[in-house]
């Protein structure tokens, strides 16, 4: 299945699916990363202890997030594209390749 979206003429192609447990793992990391990004907008370096903890947590969460995609891509051998990235539909556990 290929879906062509009109926003920036991106192509969205279904390339696989993960288990509900795998989906829960990346959804938790996704929500944590978004929460940390929001927190980063209000925390200043003036509060050095909190700032350092935030920076460390953002780095660790980003690494875990990328590691999940790397592990799943290897496990399921998803199709990829040089200018593409994968997206997950949290409702269906489907993985899409999005590219120009």
GIDASUL-V515443 format. One line per field, one symbol per residue. psi: psi as a letter, one per 20 degrees, with the letter a starting at -180 (. if undefined). burial: b if it has 24 or more other ideal C-beta (glycine too) atoms within 12 Angstrom, else e. Layout:
# GIDASUL-V515443
psi: ???
burial: ???
This chain:
# GIDASUL-V515443
psi: pppoqioklqpoppiaqrrhghghghgggghgggghhghhhiprihmhgggggggghgggghghghhgggghhggilqqrqhkrrqqqohhijqpqppr.
burial: eeeeeeeeeebbbebbebeeebbebbeebbeebeebeeeeeeeeeeeeeeeeebeeebeebeeebeebbeebbeeeebeeeeeeebbbeeeeebbbbbbe
